[in-house]
């Protein structure tokens, strides 16, 4: 993956030296790929037991109690933040082009907040174990860099496309917010049954997968990702579906409880975006067959 050739974004807010944020649980109303899913992605791509990564995520939250004035020194070689700026910049270039050509409007890029251990957002507080998430209320993507640093220490550049997929997926949620999809879904969920709300969540997540694929299409067109990167992404997508995760947890597969979609659905929608590069191909809400 040739991320060094990507333009760096100016929309990254680095809050890693500010440890005043504290909290627990997942931010209310935020759209996230999920800590467990992140661990599975990393485990599959890096050939590391996902339980090891989950343990890391949980241990990263042991110092997130009362607020403290302690400041953390910035990293000396901050390759990870440079990587994030490159991927975010590339999503900005891609979506600016798409919004102009396909939607005849201007793209408003999100801010991306880097943090350590815990953070406060307009959607509430969150910790590392929540996984990267997007908050529609402040139009920001939140990312704990400790997880990325762990991936780099484990597998170096082999983790790059998995990490870029995570960012592209969360930016996909931002695109949904700009298009009004997120607000419409929140309204539909407010009076829906649990099963219906879960179904709507699946459609939201599958659309974000498709939108991540649209970004991948444009990156491939410019020679920034290759066939190996695509193969890795598709292999990962086959093993992060709700059905797969429930089986791995040795639980009964309960479709009504799905919130992200099956393995095959995730592959199908990511591939649809990857092959077409067309945002109109990502409408998961106007089909009865996901």
C-alpha positions as CSV (number, residue, x, y, z in Angstrom):
1,X,0.0,0.0,0.0
2,X,1.6,3.3,-1.1
3,X,0.2,5.5,1.6
4,X,3.4,7.7,1.6
5,X,2.2,9.0,-1.8
6,X,-1.1,10.3,-0.3
7,X,-1.8,13.9,0.7
8,X,-1.7,14.6,4.4
9,X,-4.9,16.0,5.9
10,X,-5.0,19.1,8.1
11,X,-8.2,17.9,9.9
12,X,-6.5,15.7,12.5
13,X,-6.8,16.9,16.1
14,X,-4.2,15.3,18.4
15,X,-5.5,15.1,22.0
16,X,-3.0,12.4,23.1
17,X,-1.3,14.8,25.4
18,X,-4.6,15.8,27.1
19,X,-5.5,13.0,29.5
20,X,-8.3,15.1,31.1
21,X,-11.0,13.0,29.3
22,X,-12.4,10.1,31.2
23,X,-15.3,7.8,30.9
24,X,-16.5,4.3,30.3
25,X,-18.7,2.3,27.9
26,X,-19.6,3.3,24.4
27,X,-20.6,6.8,23.3
28,X,-24.4,7.2,22.9
29,X,-25.4,7.7,19.3
30,X,-21.9,7.0,17.9
31,X,-21.4,4.8,14.9
32,X,-18.5,2.4,15.5
33,X,-17.0,-0.7,13.8
34,X,-16.7,-2.1,17.3
35,X,-13.8,-3.1,19.5
36,X,-14.4,-6.9,19.1
37,X,-14.6,-6.5,15.3
38,X,-11.4,-4.5,15.3
39,X,-9.7,-7.2,17.3
40,X,-10.9,-9.9,14.8
41,X,-9.7,-7.8,11.8
42,X,-6.3,-7.3,13.3
43,X,-6.0,-11.0,14.4
44,X,-6.9,-12.3,10.9
45,X,-4.7,-9.9,9.0
46,X,-1.7,-10.1,11.4
47,X,-2.2,-13.8,12.2
48,X,-2.4,-13.0,15.9
49,X,-5.0,-14.5,18.3
50,X,-7.8,-11.9,18.5
51,X,-8.0,-12.7,22.3
52,X,-4.5,-11.2,22.7
53,X,-5.6,-8.0,21.1
54,X,-8.8,-7.9,23.1
55,X,-6.7,-8.3,26.2
56,X,-4.6,-5.3,25.0
57,X,-7.7,-3.2,24.5
58,X,-9.0,-4.0,27.9
59,X,-5.6,-3.4,29.6
60,X,-5.4,0.0,27.9
61,X,-8.4,1.1,30.0
62,X,-7.0,0.4,33.4
63,X,-5.9,4.0,33.9
64,X,-9.1,5.7,33.0
65,X,-10.6,6.6,36.3
66,X,-10.6,10.1,37.8
67,X,-9.4,13.0,35.6
68,X,-5.7,13.8,36.0
69,X,-3.5,16.7,34.9
70,X,-0.7,14.3,33.8
71,X,0.6,15.1,30.4
72,X,2.0,12.4,28.0
73,X,5.1,13.2,26.0
74,X,4.5,13.1,22.2
75,X,6.1,10.2,20.4
76,X,9.5,10.7,18.9
77,X,8.8,8.8,15.6
78,X,5.2,9.4,15.0
79,X,4.7,7.2,11.9
80,X,1.2,6.3,13.1
81,X,-0.2,9.9,13.1
82,X,1.4,10.5,9.7
83,X,-0.3,7.4,8.4
84,X,-3.7,8.6,9.8
85,X,-3.2,12.0,8.2
86,X,-2.4,10.3,4.8
87,X,-5.4,8.0,4.8
88,X,-7.7,10.8,6.0
89,X,-6.3,13.1,3.3
90,X,-6.9,10.5,0.7
91,X,-10.5,10.0,1.8
92,X,-11.0,13.8,1.6
93,X,-9.7,13.8,-2.0
94,X,-11.8,10.9,-3.0
95,X,-15.1,12.1,-1.4
96,X,-14.6,15.7,-2.6
97,X,-14.4,14.3,-6.2
98,X,-17.4,12.0,-5.7
99,X,-19.5,14.7,-4.1
100,X,-18.8,17.0,-7.0
101,X,-19.2,14.5,-9.8
102,X,-22.0,12.3,-8.5
103,X,-23.9,14.6,-6.1
104,X,-23.2,18.0,-7.5
105,X,-22.4,19.4,-4.1
106,X,-19.4,20.1,-1.9
107,X,-17.9,17.6,0.5
108,X,-17.4,18.7,4.1
109,X,-14.6,16.5,5.6
110,X,-14.8,15.3,9.2
111,X,-12.3,16.0,11.9
112,X,-10.4,13.0,13.2
113,X,-9.4,13.0,16.9
114,X,-6.4,11.0,18.1
115,X,-6.6,10.1,21.8
116,X,-5.2,7.8,24.4
117,X,-7.2,5.6,26.7
118,X,-10.3,7.7,27.0
119,X,-12.0,10.7,25.3
120,X,-15.0,12.9,25.6
121,X,-17.1,13.5,22.5
122,X,-20.4,15.1,21.7
123,X,-21.8,11.5,21.8
124,X,-20.4,10.8,25.3
125,X,-17.3,9.4,26.7
126,X,-15.4,6.3,25.3
127,X,-12.4,4.1,25.9
128,X,-10.0,2.1,23.8
129,X,-12.2,-1.0,24.0
130,X,-15.0,0.8,22.2
131,X,-13.0,0.7,19.1
132,X,-12.8,3.6,16.6
133,X,-16.1,5.4,16.2
134,X,-17.8,8.3,14.5
135,X,-19.9,10.8,16.3
136,X,-22.7,12.4,14.2
137,X,-23.3,15.2,16.7
138,X,-19.8,16.8,16.3
139,X,-19.0,15.2,12.9
140,X,-15.7,13.7,14.2
141,X,-14.0,10.3,13.9
142,X,-12.3,9.2,17.2
143,X,-9.3,6.9,17.2
144,X,-7.2,5.7,20.0
145,X,-3.6,5.5,18.7
146,X,-2.5,3.0,21.3
147,X,-4.2,0.3,19.2
148,X,-2.5,1.4,16.0
149,X,0.8,1.4,17.7
150,X,0.2,-2.1,19.0
151,X,-0.5,-3.3,15.4
152,X,2.7,-1.6,14.1
153,X,4.8,-3.2,16.8
154,X,3.2,-6.6,16.0
155,X,3.3,-6.6,12.2
156,X,4.6,-3.3,10.9
157,X,3.5,-2.4,7.4
158,X,1.4,-5.6,7.2
159,X,-1.2,-3.8,9.3
160,X,-1.5,-0.8,7.0
161,X,-4.5,-1.8,4.9
162,X,-6.5,-3.1,7.8
163,X,-5.9,0.2,9.6
164,X,-6.9,2.2,6.5
165,X,-10.1,0.1,6.2
166,X,-11.0,1.1,9.7
167,X,-10.6,4.8,8.9
168,X,-12.4,4.5,5.6
169,X,-15.4,2.7,7.3
170,X,-15.8,5.4,9.9
171,X,-15.5,8.1,7.2
172,X,-18.3,6.2,5.5
173,X,-20.4,6.9,8.5
174,X,-19.6,10.6,8.1
175,X,-20.7,10.4,4.5
176,X,-24.0,8.9,5.7
177,X,-24.4,11.8,8.1
178,X,-23.8,14.4,5.4
179,X,-26.4,12.7,3.2
180,X,-29.0,12.6,5.9
181,X,-29.0,8.9,6.2
182,X,-27.9,8.8,9.9
183,X,-30.7,11.1,11.0
184,X,-33.4,9.2,9.1
185,X,-32.2,5.9,10.6
186,X,-32.2,7.4,14.2
187,X,-35.8,8.5,13.7
188,X,-36.8,5.1,12.4
189,X,-35.1,3.4,15.3
190,X,-36.8,5.5,17.9
191,X,-40.2,3.7,17.5
192,X,-38.9,0.4,16.3
193,X,-38.7,-3.0,18.0
194,X,-35.3,-4.4,19.0
195,X,-35.2,-6.7,15.9
196,X,-36.1,-3.9,13.6
197,X,-33.6,-1.5,15.1
198,X,-30.9,-4.2,14.7
199,X,-31.9,-4.6,11.0
200,X,-31.5,-0.9,10.5
201,X,-28.1,-1.0,12.1
202,X,-27.0,-3.8,9.8
203,X,-28.1,-1.7,6.8
204,X,-26.1,1.3,8.1
205,X,-22.9,-0.8,8.7
206,X,-23.2,-2.6,5.3
207,X,-23.5,0.8,3.6
208,X,-20.4,2.0,5.4
209,X,-18.6,-1.1,4.2
210,X,-19.7,-0.3,0.6
211,X,-18.6,3.3,1.0
212,X,-15.2,2.1,2.2
213,X,-15.1,0.1,-0.9
214,X,-15.8,3.2,-3.0
215,X,-12.8,4.8,-1.4
216,X,-10.8,1.7,-2.2
217,X,-11.8,1.8,-5.9
218,X,-10.5,5.4,-6.2
219,X,-7.3,4.5,-4.4
220,X,-6.7,1.6,-6.7
221,X,-7.4,3.7,-9.8
222,X,-4.5,5.9,-8.7
223,X,-2.2,2.9,-8.1
224,X,-2.1,3.5,-4.3
225,X,-3.4,0.0,-3.4
226,X,-2.8,-3.2,-5.3
227,X,-4.4,-6.6,-5.8
228,X,-2.8,-8.0,-2.6
229,X,-4.4,-5.2,-0.5
230,X,-7.8,-5.9,-2.1
231,X,-7.4,-9.7,-1.4
232,X,-6.5,-9.0,2.2
233,X,-9.6,-6.8,2.6
234,X,-11.9,-9.4,1.1
235,X,-10.5,-12.1,3.2
236,X,-10.9,-10.0,6.3
237,X,-14.5,-9.1,5.4
238,X,-15.4,-12.8,5.1
239,X,-14.6,-13.3,8.8
240,X,-16.0,-10.2,10.5
241,X,-19.7,-10.9,10.0
242,X,-22.0,-11.3,12.9
243,X,-22.6,-14.9,12.1
244,X,-18.9,-15.7,12.1
245,X,-18.3,-13.8,15.4
246,X,-21.2,-15.6,17.1
247,X,-19.9,-19.0,16.0
248,X,-16.4,-18.1,17.2
249,X,-17.9,-17.2,20.6
250,X,-19.5,-20.6,20.5
251,X,-23.0,-19.1,20.6
252,X,-26.1,-19.9,18.7
253,X,-26.4,-17.8,15.5
254,X,-29.3,-15.4,16.0
255,X,-30.0,-13.3,12.9
256,X,-32.3,-11.0,14.8
257,X,-29.4,-9.9,17.0
258,X,-27.1,-9.0,14.1
259,X,-26.0,-5.4,14.0
260,X,-23.3,-5.5,11.3
261,X,-24.4,-8.1,8.9
262,X,-23.2,-11.6,7.9
263,X,-19.8,-12.4,6.5
264,X,-21.2,-12.8,3.0
265,X,-23.1,-9.6,3.2
266,X,-20.1,-7.6,4.3
267,X,-18.0,-9.1,1.4
268,X,-20.8,-8.4,-1.1
269,X,-21.2,-4.7,-0.1
270,X,-17.5,-4.0,0.2
271,X,-17.0,-5.6,-3.2
272,X,-19.9,-3.7,-4.7
273,X,-18.2,-0.4,-3.7
274,X,-14.8,-1.6,-4.6
275,X,-15.8,-2.7,-8.1
276,X,-18.1,0.2,-9.0
277,X,-16.7,3.3,-7.3
278,X,-20.3,4.5,-7.5
279,X,-22.0,5.8,-4.4
280,X,-25.4,5.0,-5.9
281,X,-24.5,1.3,-5.7
282,X,-24.3,1.6,-1.9
283,X,-28.0,2.0,-1.1
284,X,-28.6,-0.8,1.4
285,X,-32.0,0.7,2.3
286,X,-33.8,0.1,-1.0
287,X,-33.2,-3.6,-1.3
288,X,-34.8,-6.7,0.3
289,X,-31.8,-8.8,-0.4
290,X,-28.7,-7.7,1.6
